Amino acid sequence: MTGSITISAEDLRARLGEPGLILVDTRDAADWQAATIPGAVRLDVYGYFVPASDAAGHADLERATWAGLSAIGATEATTVVFFEAKTGMVSPRGLWFHRFAGLDGGLILDGGFDAWVAAGGPVAPGTGAEGAIARGAGETAPPAPRRDLLAGIDEVVNLPAGGVVLDVRRPTEHTGSFVHPCCARAGRIPGSVLLFYEDLLVDGHYRPAEEIAARARAVGLTPETPVVIYCHRGARAATALFGLRLAGFAEQGRVFVGSWHEWAERCDLPADTGSGQDTAG
C-alpha cells in the first residue's frame, strides 16, 4: 500500500481535533492513564502472536485484528495515528495491523509521545476506549484483509528465486548466542540476511530515507527485492518493513508473523548458528 507512513508532531498538532482523526496510544495502560495526547485511545498491539502461520492461525489473526481496531473506533476513522514513547517496535506494529485489516489513513507519529511533548503539544490523562489485538478475540474478519502483507511458514520455506529472508533481530539472536526463554531453540533461518531493526532508527525517529537505503543496499537489497521479514514474534519486523518502505524498498515486503518463535518450534526445519553473515544474492 502506498502513501504516507509517518506524521510529525508539528503536523499532528495542526490537525488535532480534525473530524475522523483517532489517536492511538500503544504504550502500557499506566503510561496512557498518566499523560497522553488529549483524546487518545489505547490499543495493546504488542502482546499478540499468531498461534501458527497456517489457515487457522491466519484466520485468528484476521478476527483478532478487526476486533481490536473496532473496539477503539479505528475501523470507522478517516485517519489513525499510532504512537508510543519513541518510534520503536510497537507503534509500527499498530500500523501493520491497521493496513493488514485493509484500512487506509494509518500513520505513525514520528518520534512518538516524546516528540509531541518536545514540540509543545498539550497532554491530558488517558481515558475512554481501550482495546487489544488478542488471540481468540472476535468473530468477524476484515472485509478485505491485506494478506499480501504477511507470509506463512510455507512461503518462507518455498521462497521464490530472488527473494530474501531478512532477520531484523539483534545480532546475538541471529548468531544463536542469545535465545528468548519461550523459544524452543536458538539460531536463525538458514540463508537469512541480518539487518538489525534499530539500525533504521536514530533518537527515537526513523533515520532519513537515504541512510536507510544505504543500510538496505549494504546487505544486498534492491528496491525491487521481494522481502520476507522476521524477528522474534513479529513486532520488530513491522518496524523494519515501514522503515524500508520510507526509503523506497520492500514494496513487496511481507512480515513472517510466526517469526523465529514459530520456526524454532518446528524441529523438522533447519536452523543455522554462528557468526557467519549472509548477504542477499
N, C-alpha and C positions, 0 to 999 in steps of 0.2 A: 504494500500500500504506500503510495507516495504522499507527499505533503509534509507539513511541519512536524517536528518531533519535540522540540523544546520551546519554552517561552521564558523570557527574562522576568525577573522580579519587577522591573520598572514597567514593562509592558502589561504584566498582570495587574499592577496597581491601577493602571489606566482603565482596565476592563472590570474591576471589582464591582459587583452589583449588576453586571450585564445579564439580561434575561437569557435563560438557558445555560448559564455557566455554573458548573459544580466543581468545587474544590475538594480534593480527596486526600486527606492526611493518612499516610501509610505507616506512621510511627506507632509505637506502643500506646495503649489506651491512656496510661498515666501522663505521657507527654502531651497528647492531644487535649486531655482534660485540663492540663495546667495552662497551656497557651498555644494557640494555633491561629491561622488566618481566619478572620471573622467569617462565620457561616460554614466553615469547612466541616464536612462529614468525615467519618473514619471507616477505612476498609483494611482488613487484615489480608494481605496478598502473599505473605511470606510463608505461612505455615503449610500451605498445600503442597503435596507432591503426588503425582499420578500413581495409583496403585500398580499399574502395569501398562506399558505402552502398546496395548492391544485394543481391539474394537471396544471391549467393555470398559477398559481404562479410559480411553479417549471419550467415550460417551459420558462417563462420570465427570471428566474434566469439563465437558461442554455444559452439563447441567449445573455443576458447581460454580462455574464462571457466571452463567446467566443469573443464578440465584443471588450470588454475592453482589453483582452490579445492580441488580434490580432492587435489592434491599436499601441501597443508598440513592436510588433515583437516577443512576448513571445511564440506564438504558433509554431514558427519555430525554436526556440532556443534549444540548447542542455542542457544548464544549466541556470537556472533563480534564482537569489539570491535577495530576498526581504529584505528590511531593513527600519527601522525608526530611531529615535534618540537613543533610547534604546529598547531592546526587550520588547514589551508590548502587546497592544490589536490590533495593526494594521498590522505589518509585518506577523504574523502568519495567519491572515485572508487572506493576499495575497497568502500565500502558500496554504491555504484551497481552494481558488478559482482555483488556478493552478491545484491542484490534482483533484478537482471536475470536471475540464474540461478534465480529463483523460490523463494529461500530466505527463511525468517523468522529473526528473532532477531539481525539485524545492527545494530550500533551504532557510533558514532564517539566516541572518548574526547575529551570536551570539553577543549580546551586542550592535548591531546597529552601526549607524554612529559614536557615541561617542567612541565606542571601536576601530573603524577604525582609528580615529584621534589619539587616545591614542597609537595605535600601529605604529604611524608614517606614516600612509597611505597618499598619496597625495590627494588633493582636488582641485576642479575646479567649476566654476559656472555651474549650470544646464541648459542645452539647449537641443533642439531636441524633440523627441517624447513624447507626453503626452496622457494619456487615462484615462478612468474611467469605473468602473463597475456601470452602471446606469440603473434604471428601464426604460423599454420600448426601450432599445437600442438594435440594431442588429436584423438581420433576420435569422441568421444561428445558429444552435445549435452545440455543440461539436460533433464530430463523435462518441465518446464513453464516454459519461459523467459518472462519478462515483457516481451514485445515492445511493450507499451504504454508502456514507459519509454524507448524510442528512436524517433527519427524518421530516415527516409531522406531523401535529397536531393529525391526526387519529392514527399514530403509537405511539404517546405519550399516548393517551387515552387508547389504547389497548396494552400496553407494556406487552410482554410475561413474564411468571414466571421466576424469577431470574434476570430480567433486573432492572437497576437502572436509575432513572432520577436525573441528577446531576445539581444542581444550583451553578453557579460559580460567581454570583453577590456578591456585598457587603452584609455583614450580615444585615445591615439596610434594604436593598431591600428584603432580604429573610424573615425578620420578618414583613415587611409591614410598618415599621415606616418611610420609605422614598419611594417615588414613582416618577418616571420621569413624567414631566407635560404632555407628549404625551400619557401616558398610561391611560386607562380607569379606572383602579383600582389598588390598592396595593396588595401585598401578594406574594404567591409562589404556584407552582403546588403541590397539596396535595401529600405527600409521598416523595417529592424530598429531596435529601441529599445535604447539603451545603459544598462546598469546594471552598473558595474564590480564584479566579484565581491568584491574586497577591501573594498568599502563595506558588505558584510554581515558583516564580521569586525571585531573590536577586541581588541587584546592577545592574539592567538592563540586567541581563542574566537569563536563566533558571537555577534553582537550580541543583545541582548534582543529578543524577538518584536515588541514594539511599535515598536522602532526599525527593524527590517527591514520591517515593514508600512508604515511611513511612507515609506521609500525606494521600495518597490514601488508605492505609490499615486502617488508623485511622478512616476513615468514612465508612469502611466496604467493600471496593472494593477489588477484586482479579484481577490478570491479565486476567482471563477468563470472567469476568463480562461484559455482554453487557451493554453499557452505552449510554444514550441519554443525551447530554449536552445542557444546555440553559443558556442564560444571558438576556440582555435587547432586543438586536436586532441581535445577532449572532456573534459579533466580539470577545468578551472575551471568548466565548465558543470555538472558534478555538484555542486561546492561550492555554486553558486548554487541549484540545484534543491532541495537539502536545507535550505539557509538559508530559502528562500521557504516551504518546507513547514513549517518550525518556526513561521512566522508565519501559517499558515493559507492560504497562496497555493500556486498551481501543483500542486494535486492532480491536474490534468490535464496536468502538465508532462512534457515529453519532452526528452531530450538528442539533438541532432543530432550523431551520433557522428563523422561525417566532418568536421564543423565547417568553419572557414574554409579549412583545408588542402585539403579536397576541393573546396569551392566555387571556390577560386581556380584549380584545375586545369581547371575546366570553362569554357573561354573562350566557350562559347555562352551562358553565363549572365551577366547584367549585374552590375556592381559599382558602388557609389557611393563617392565620396571627398569630403573636405572637412569643414568643421566644423559643418554643419547637424545639429542634434539632433532626431531624430524622437521622437515620443511616440505612445503607443498611442491609436488612435481608438475 
